[in-house]
Amino acid sequence: DRLGQYQVRGAVNNRFTNFLVDTGASLVALSSELATTMNIDYTAGKQGTVQTAQGRTASYFVVLDEVVVGSITAYNVEAAVIEGTYPQMPLLGMSFLRQVSMQESAGVLTLTKRN
């Protein structure tokens, strides 16, 4: 996008969303507001805290059954659900990205499933 960030359409447990590709995020991260609309029972996850750009904040650690981006499907993906409305766009973090190869060329980021 115009900020030099990569966004991609994908799905969590068959619920579509737009992700912000974030290699600096250890896990896929989504707000509790979005998790609720996606019927993710995040309160059953382990409570903890995460470090965000705004500081440390309460979160729940869960395992998402499935995260899909294009033709790439990852199963049992670790995620952090952050209390409230942050992040406004879920972060596609390394718990998903470590399963793919990434190549950037001329402003296009290509993700390819690792064998």
N, CA, C and O of each residue as an XYZ file, in Angstrom:
460
protein
N       0.831     -1.184      0.000
C       0.000      0.000      0.000
C       0.879      1.252      0.000
O       2.102      1.149     -0.097
N       0.274      2.409      0.107
C       1.035      3.658      0.041
C       1.958      3.853      1.243
O       2.837      4.713      1.202
N       1.780      3.081      2.299
C       2.656      3.148      3.468
C       3.794      2.131      3.400
O       4.613      2.038      4.314
N       3.834      1.368      2.302
C       4.875      0.346      2.169
C       4.574     -0.926      2.928
O       5.471     -1.733      3.170
N       3.318     -1.115      3.308
C       2.900     -2.312      4.030
C       2.211     -3.261      3.062
O       1.658     -2.843      2.044
N       2.255     -4.532      3.394
C       1.608     -5.545      2.565
C       0.342     -6.026      3.241
O       0.355     -6.425      4.406
N      -0.746     -5.983      2.502
C      -2.028     -6.479      2.976
C      -2.456     -7.629      2.083
O      -2.157     -7.649      0.889
N      -3.153     -8.580      2.668
C      -3.580     -9.749      1.918
C      -4.948    -10.202      2.438
O      -5.242    -10.096      3.629
N      -5.759    -10.698      1.538
C      -7.067    -11.256      1.898
C      -6.855    -12.700      2.309
O      -6.096    -13.428      1.668
N      -7.512    -13.112      3.359
C      -7.385    -14.486      3.836
C      -8.583    -14.867      4.677
O      -9.612    -14.191      4.670
N      -8.432    -15.952      5.394
C      -9.531    -16.433      6.237
C      -8.979    -17.108      7.484
O      -7.905    -17.711      7.473
N      -9.739    -16.989      8.546
C      -9.472    -17.698      9.798
C     -10.684    -18.568     10.056
O     -11.800    -18.069     10.201
N     -10.460    -19.869     10.114
C     -11.565    -20.793     10.374
C     -12.762    -20.506      9.457
O     -13.906    -20.455      9.908
N     -12.475    -20.319      8.161
C     -13.487    -20.077      7.130
C     -14.208    -18.743      7.248
O     -15.276    -18.574      6.661
N     -13.652    -17.795      7.989
C     -14.218    -16.444      8.092
C     -13.226    -15.485      7.438
O     -12.082    -15.375      7.881
N     -13.658    -14.796      6.391
C     -12.751    -13.952      5.619
C     -12.398    -12.658      6.346
O     -13.198    -12.096      7.094
N     -11.164    -12.208      6.097
C     -10.658    -10.967      6.670
C      -9.485    -10.488      5.832
O      -8.955    -11.229      5.004
N      -9.088     -9.252      6.051
C      -7.852     -8.737      5.464
C      -6.781     -8.779      6.539
O      -7.041     -8.432      7.691
N      -5.578     -9.202      6.171
C      -4.454     -9.255      7.086
C      -3.420     -8.210      6.704
O      -3.287     -7.851      5.534
N      -2.696     -7.729      7.693
C      -1.493     -6.953      7.484
C      -0.323     -7.913      7.696
O      -0.177     -8.473      8.783
N       0.509     -8.110      6.677
C       1.663     -9.002      6.799
C       2.661     -8.328      7.730
O       3.097     -7.207      7.467
N       3.027     -9.009      8.826
C       3.885     -8.407      9.852
C       4.942     -9.397     10.312
O       4.696    -10.217     11.197
N       6.129     -9.314      9.700
C       7.226    -10.223     10.084
C       7.755     -9.909     11.473
O       8.497    -10.711     12.039
N       7.394     -8.772     12.031
C       7.810     -8.423     13.385
C       6.892     -8.965     14.457
O       7.196     -8.861     15.645
N       5.784     -9.537     14.060
C       4.840    -10.130     15.014
C       5.147    -11.621     15.152
O       5.179    -12.339     14.153
N       5.366    -12.080     16.346
C       5.667    -13.495     16.574
C       4.504    -14.400     16.202
O       4.694    -15.512     15.711
N       3.304    -13.906     16.443
C       2.093    -14.705     16.236
C       1.117    -13.964     15.338
O       1.217    -12.750     15.156
N       0.185    -14.700     14.787
C      -0.995    -14.063     14.210
C      -1.672    -13.341     15.367
O      -1.794    -13.901     16.456
N      -2.112    -12.110     15.147
C      -2.741    -11.344     16.224
C      -4.031    -10.720     15.725
O      -4.090    -10.168     14.627
N      -5.062    -10.818     16.551
C      -6.333    -10.202     16.207
C      -6.991     -9.647     17.448
O      -6.703    -10.070     18.568
N      -7.873     -8.700     17.233
C      -8.575     -8.067     18.352
C      -9.652     -9.004     18.893
O     -10.147     -9.883     18.187
N      -9.999     -8.797     20.154
C     -11.086     -9.594     20.731
C     -12.406     -9.265     20.042
O     -13.284    -10.122     19.939
N     -12.550     -8.024     19.569
C     -13.759     -7.637     18.840
C     -13.912     -8.495     17.573
O     -14.992     -9.024     17.309
N     -12.829     -8.632     16.791
C     -12.883     -9.453     15.581
C     -13.050    -10.930     15.937
O     -13.818    -11.641     15.290
N     -12.340    -11.388     16.957
C     -12.448    -12.792     17.362
C     -13.895    -13.140     17.710
O     -14.374    -14.224     17.379
N     -14.575    -12.233     18.368
C     -15.973    -12.457     18.729
C     -16.838    -12.577     17.476
O     -17.689    -13.463     17.396
N     -16.627    -11.694     16.497
C     -17.433    -11.768     15.273
C     -17.115    -13.026     14.469
O     -17.932    -13.474     13.664
N     -15.914    -13.602     14.688
C     -15.520    -14.830     13.981
C     -15.863    -16.085     14.786
O     -15.497    -17.197     14.406
N     -16.570    -15.894     15.900
C     -16.964    -17.011     16.769
C     -15.771    -17.795     17.304
O     -15.836    -19.017     17.440
N     -14.687    -17.095     17.605
C     -13.520    -17.724     18.223
C     -13.665    -17.578     19.732
O     -13.738    -16.461     20.244
N     -13.708    -18.696     20.444
C     -13.848    -18.674     21.898
C     -12.481    -18.410     22.521
O     -11.858    -19.306     23.091
N     -12.029    -17.172     22.401
C     -10.678    -16.836     22.849
C     -10.518    -16.870     24.365
O      -9.408    -17.067     24.857
N     -11.606    -16.683     25.116
C     -11.481    -16.680     26.575
C     -11.139    -18.063     27.122
O     -10.775    -18.201     28.290
N     -11.258    -19.090     26.271
C     -10.834    -20.437     26.675
C      -9.318    -20.586     26.561
O      -8.750    -21.567     27.042
N      -8.661    -19.610     25.923
C      -7.212    -19.653     25.760
C      -6.491    -19.247     27.029
O      -7.107    -18.839     28.014
N      -5.185    -19.367     26.985
C      -4.347    -19.005     28.128
C      -4.193    -17.489     28.189
O      -3.850    -16.859     27.189
N      -4.445    -16.905     29.354
C      -4.300    -15.470     29.530
C      -2.829    -15.096     29.647
O      -2.025    -15.849     30.197
N      -2.491    -13.925     29.121
C      -1.134    -13.428     29.220
C      -1.075    -11.991     28.754
O      -2.090    -11.296     28.713
N       0.127    -11.548     28.402
C       0.300    -10.210     27.881
C       1.160    -10.271     26.620
O       1.956    -11.191     26.437
N       0.984     -9.285     25.766
C       1.813     -9.144     24.567
C       2.358     -7.727     24.528
O       1.773     -6.798     25.084
N       3.499     -7.585     23.855
C       4.086     -6.273     23.636
C       3.615     -5.760     22.285
O       3.861     -6.401     21.263
N       2.947     -4.625     22.261
C       2.486     -4.014     21.014
C       3.184     -2.673     20.843
O       3.952     -2.254     21.710
N       2.925     -2.013     19.750
C       3.475     -0.680     19.518
C       3.000      0.302     20.587
O       3.670      1.299     20.854
N       1.852      0.025     21.197
C       1.311      0.889     22.244
C       1.730      0.458     23.647
O       1.334      1.095     24.623
N       2.519     -0.601     23.770
C       2.942     -1.091     25.083
C       2.388     -2.469     25.364
O       1.822     -3.116     24.483
N       2.555     -2.916     26.604
C       2.079     -4.244     26.998
C       0.567     -4.196     27.219
O       0.024     -3.230     27.754
N      -0.089     -5.271     26.790
C      -1.542     -5.310     26.926
C      -2.012     -6.750     27.146
O      -1.342     -7.709     26.764
N      -3.163     -6.867     27.763
C      -3.732     -8.192     28.062
C      -4.132     -8.899     26.784
O      -4.611     -8.279     25.834
N      -3.927    -10.204     26.777
C      -4.303    -10.997     25.606
C      -4.607    -12.424     26.036
O      -4.381    -12.823     27.178
N      -5.118    -13.161     25.091
C      -5.362    -14.589     25.255
C      -4.606    -15.310     24.144
O      -4.617    -14.871     22.994
N      -3.960    -16.402     24.483
C      -3.231    -17.190     23.502
C      -4.073    -18.393     23.118
O      -4.482    -19.185     23.967
N      -4.326    -18.513     21.815
C      -5.195    -19.562     21.301
C      -4.513    -20.253     20.125
O      -3.475    -19.802     19.640
N      -5.107    -21.346     19.678
C      -4.665    -22.026     18.466
C      -5.829    -21.989     17.487
O      -6.914    -22.499     17.768
N      -5.585    -21.375     16.332
C      -6.608    -21.298     15.291
C      -6.573    -22.576     14.477
O      -5.499    -23.024     14.077
N      -7.718    -23.163     14.227
C      -7.773    -24.419     13.477
C      -7.134    -24.277     12.107
O      -6.406    -25.160     11.653
N      -7.421    -23.131     11.440
C      -6.988    -22.986     10.051
C      -6.851    -21.510      9.690
O      -7.718    -20.693     10.000
N      -5.734    -21.188      9.025
C      -5.533    -19.862      8.447
C      -5.217    -20.082      6.971
O      -4.322    -20.853      6.625
N      -5.963    -19.394      6.107
C      -5.811    -19.564      4.658
C      -5.468    -18.215      4.041
O      -6.114    -17.205      4.322
N      -4.439    -18.213      3.194
C      -4.081    -17.057      2.380
C      -3.852    -17.590      0.975
O      -2.926    -18.367      0.742
N      -4.699    -17.168      0.036
C      -4.601    -17.694     -1.327
C      -4.752    -19.201     -1.324
O      -5.723    -19.734     -0.787
N      -3.794    -19.885     -1.921
C      -3.845    -21.352     -1.973
C      -3.074    -21.998     -0.822
O      -2.888    -23.215     -0.804
N      -2.624    -21.183      0.141
C      -1.838    -21.690      1.269
C      -2.739    -21.860      2.476
O      -3.416    -20.924      2.900
N      -2.740    -23.056      3.020
C      -3.508    -23.344      4.229
C      -2.552    -23.814      5.308
O      -1.748    -24.719      5.088
N      -2.645    -23.193      6.475
C      -1.861    -23.612      7.637
C      -2.841    -24.031      8.731
O      -3.852    -23.370      8.968
N      -2.522    -25.127      9.381
C      -3.384    -25.674     10.427
C      -2.748    -25.460     11.800
O      -1.526    -25.395     11.938
N      -3.613    -25.354     12.807
C      -3.169    -25.231     14.199
C      -2.168    -24.089     14.361
O      -1.039    -24.288     14.809
N      -2.604    -22.904     13.990
C      -1.751    -21.713     13.998
C      -1.911    -20.980     15.332
O      -3.022    -20.622     15.725
N      -0.793    -20.764     16.018
C      -0.820    -20.030     17.274
C      -1.185    -18.575     17.015
O      -0.749    -17.975     16.032
N      -1.995    -18.017     17.915
C      -2.440    -16.637     17.759
C      -2.608    -15.973     19.115
O      -2.790    -16.633     20.138
N      -2.542    -14.646     19.092
C      -2.835    -13.843     20.273
C      -4.093    -13.038     19.979
O      -4.195    -12.383     18.941
N      -5.034    -13.092     20.885
C      -6.242    -12.279     20.780
C      -6.096    -11.176     21.828
O      -6.033    -11.439     23.029
N      -6.046     -9.944     21.341
C      -5.784     -8.790     22.188
C      -7.110     -8.144     22.566
O      -7.946     -7.864     21.707
N      -7.290     -7.912     23.863
C      -8.528     -7.304     24.353
C      -8.790     -5.961     23.685
O      -7.908     -5.103     23.637
N     -10.010     -5.781     23.168
C     -10.411     -4.511     22.592
C     -10.477     -4.530     21.080
O     -10.783     -5.555     20.471
N     -10.186     -3.382     20.476
C     -10.328     -3.218     19.026
C      -8.991     -3.192     18.285
O      -8.969     -3.050     17.062
N      -7.879     -3.325     19.009
C      -6.542     -3.340     18.390
C      -6.089     -4.778     18.215
O      -6.316     -5.585     19.117
N      -5.475     -5.134     17.129
C      -5.233     -4.315     15.947
C      -6.500     -4.209     15.097
O      -7.312     -5.133     15.055
N      -6.652     -3.069     14.424
C      -7.839     -2.883     13.590
C      -7.853     -3.892     12.445
O      -8.916     -4.380     12.062
N      -6.691     -4.205     11.903
C      -6.557     -5.242     10.880
C      -5.697     -6.341     11.496
O      -4.616     -6.051     12.008
N      -6.148     -7.596     11.460
C      -5.354     -8.666     12.069
C      -3.960     -8.751     11.444
O      -3.775     -8.494     10.254
N      -2.997     -9.114     12.272
C      -1.612     -9.230     11.840
C      -1.315    -10.670     11.437
O      -1.572    -11.607     12.193
N      -0.774    -10.827     10.246
C      -0.340    -12.146      9.778
C       1.107    -12.293     10.225
O       2.036    -11.931      9.503
N       1.282    -12.826     11.419
C       2.595    -12.918     12.045
C       3.331    -14.205     11.710
O       2.895    -15.003     10.880
N       4.468    -14.380     12.387
C       5.388    -15.466     12.067
C       4.830    -16.860     12.354
O       5.323    -17.830     11.776
N       3.835    -17.002     13.211
C       3.264    -18.336     13.427
C       2.647    -18.873     12.135
O       2.513    -20.086     11.975
N       2.271    -17.990     11.219
C       1.852    -18.387      9.872
C       3.017    -18.258      8.893
O       3.282    -19.175      8.116
N       3.711    -17.121      8.930
C       4.717    -16.803      7.910
C       5.921    -17.745      7.907
O       6.570    -17.900      6.872
N       6.232    -18.376      9.037
C       7.377    -19.300      9.039
C       7.098    -20.549      8.204
O       8.005    -21.337      7.935
N       5.864    -20.723      7.802
C       5.483    -21.877      6.984
C       5.512    -21.568      5.496
O       5.176    -22.422      4.675
N       5.919    -20.333      5.141
C       5.959    -19.926      3.747
C       7.317    -19.315      3.416
O       8.068    -18.908      4.302
N       7.611    -19.260      2.116
C       8.740    -18.491      1.615
C       8.189    -17.168      1.140
O       7.089    -17.107      0.589
N       8.956    -16.097      1.353
C       8.509    -14.766      0.939
C       9.525    -14.189     -0.028
O      10.733    -14.272      0.191
N       9.018    -13.603     -1.098
C       9.888    -12.925     -2.055
C       9.224    -11.630     -2.470
O       8.060    -11.610     -2.871
N       9.991    -10.534     -2.366
C       9.480     -9.224     -2.741
C      10.167     -8.769     -4.016
O      11.386     -8.879     -4.148
N       9.380     -8.259     -4.952
C       9.929     -7.733     -6.196
C       9.003     -6.638     -6.716
O       7.808     -6.856     -6.914
N       9.572     -5.472     -6.930
C       8.823     -4.340     -7.493
C       7.543     -4.034     -6.717
O       6.509     -3.727     -7.310
N       7.618     -4.119     -5.390
C       6.464     -3.785     -4.566
C       5.430     -4.874     -4.411
O       4.362     -4.640     -3.846
N       5.733     -6.070     -4.909
C       4.812     -7.202     -4.784
C       5.468     -8.256     -3.911
O       6.594     -8.678     -4.176
N       4.772     -8.677     -2.878
C       5.253     -9.724     -1.990
C       4.560    -11.023     -2.376
O       3.331    -11.104     -2.379
N       5.357    -12.042     -2.703
C       4.813    -13.346     -3.089
C       5.079    -14.340     -1.971
O       6.216    -14.515     -1.534
N       4.018    -14.986     -1.517
C       4.118    -16.040     -0.503
C       3.966    -17.388     -1.185
O       3.065    -17.576     -2.003
N       4.848    -18.332     -0.851
C       4.805    -19.671     -1.413
C       4.913    -20.664     -0.271
O       5.779    -20.532      0.593
N       4.039    -21.656     -0.265
C       4.073    -22.692      0.778
C       5.394    -23.433      0.751
O       5.840    -23.875     -0.308
N       6.031    -23.574      1.922
C       7.257    -24.370      2.019
C       6.899    -25.847      1.952
O       5.833    -26.258      2.411
N       7.785    -26.632      1.385
C       7.544    -28.096      1.311
C       7.894    -28.767      2.608
O       7.757    -29.984      2.730
